[in-house]
Amino acid sequence: MTRAIPLLDLNAFSSGDAGLKPQFVRDFGNAFHYTGFAGIINHGISGDLIEEFYKASKAFFSLPESEKRKYEIPGLAGQRGYTSFGKEHAKQSPVGDLKEFFQIGQEVTDGDPIKADYPANVMVSNPAEFTQLGIRLYKAFESVGAQLLRAIALYLKLDEHYFDARIHNGNSILRAIHYPPILQDPASAIRAEQHEDINLITLLAGASSGGLQILTKSGHWLDVVPVDNEIVVNVGDMLQRLTNNYLVSTTHRVVNPPRKDWHIPRLSIPFFLHPRMEMDLSCLENCIKPGEYSAYEPITAGNYLDQRLKEIGLKK
């Protein structure tokens, strides 16, 4: 079967082999320029850790609704803890997605004053290991994301470590998403309506079933079917803004399964890599060709996030 997105080996970048690194940078950068998505293998994230967090997530979402709602904290715009079914929607759609989710955020441990800007993570008592497993997986995703952004920095002819300080203790989010069984005709609602991500890049550790699709430039939907131990990585709107649309934040969605499989729930674990809130998202000068102009007004990452959270129904 023809793949919808390129598959790349992160070892080519991280092994220290000077002959392999430039090829990875070209291939990964081109994937983000032309497709907006890439699959990554040999990323170093423990398969056991991913599996343990999947199991803990399944146990959490199996709790009664009244129990889960204890972890839904008013005023946090869904950025920590539980968000109940149907509350989030795509920015162009008034219909809530067929999902519920739990979000884990940054744990600042080095005395960085930015800690005061982040709410505390919501600690789950049942299953007891849920939050700590999520924090461990968060850190693993954060490390891999930093490597991938170093490759992108080189592709954009920036210093390799351009993003390092800008994402250190960044406002990233690990989200455990549960798409419950579909019990009645959902009318126009699907598990996740077509959208683009808000952040710099997203890293997705597989899913318990299929459904992820990307929209090609020619207007066709293609299924993304990862191989074992592959993570799917895509451009978010912040990176698209920063590169003046040179790297593309591709529209994607999660469709409902065939009717015969409506009874099967779906779990998905994406990591949304955000920079620090003060990062300037003004277009990079070397991404604006002679005779062209910036496609976007200057804005900080924090202000852009606030704007988008209001658009998708998580913030008033």
C-alpha positions, 0 to 999 in steps of 0.5 A: 500500500502506498504511504500517505506520508514519508517514513524517516529514521531519526537515527540518521540525525541523532547517531552522529554520522555526518554523512546521514544527518544532512540527508535526514534534514533534507528529507524531513524538511521537504516532508514538512514543506510539501506534505506537512506530515512525516512518520518517524521510526527509531525515535527512542520513546519507549514502546513499553511506556507508551503501552503503559500510558495507553492502558492507564488512559483506557482505565481512566476513561472507563470510569463513571462520568461523575468520577471523571468530572472531578478532574474537570477544573473550571477556568483552565480552558481544558489545558490541564485535567479532564475535558468532557465529551463534545466540548471541543470543536473545530474552529469552523464548526459549531458541532462538538467533536465526538471525544473527551480528553485529559491534558498534562502540561509542563512540569518546571523543575529548574527554578525557571520563573515561568513556572508561575505562569503554568497551572499545576497538573491535575493528579488522578487517584484512579488509576494511581499511576496515570498522571506520573506515566503521562509526565514521563511520556511528556518528557520523552516526547519533549526530548524527541520534539527538540531533536526534530526542531533542530533538524528543521532549524538546519533545513531553514538555514538557522542555527541548529539550536535556534529553537532550544531556548524558545521551547525550554519549559515551553507550554506543551501539552500531552493529550490522552483522547478517548473517542467513545463507542458511537451509540446513535447516528451522529448526524454531522459529527465526526470523531475530530472534524477537519482542523489544523493544530495550533502549536509548532509541531505535533507528535502522535504515538499511534492510536488504538484504531484507524481514522486519521486522514490528511487533506492533500493539496489536490483536495483528496483525503488520504488515510494515515496508517502508521507501522509499528513503533512509528510516531506521526509528526506534523506542522502546526500553525505556529510553525507555518506562521513563523515560516511564512507558509513555507512549512505547511500546517496540513488539514487533518481529521479523525473520521468515524469507523464503518457502522459495523465498528461503531461499538469500538472505542478509540484512544489516541495520544498526541503531544502538542509541542508549544514554545514559551509564551513570549516567543515572537511568531513574526515570520523569519526574514529568510522565509520571506522571498524578495518582493514578498511580504509577511502573510501574518501580523506579529503575535506572541505564542501566548496571545496566539494560543489564547485566540485559538482556544477561544475559536475552538470553544475551550476558552471564553 
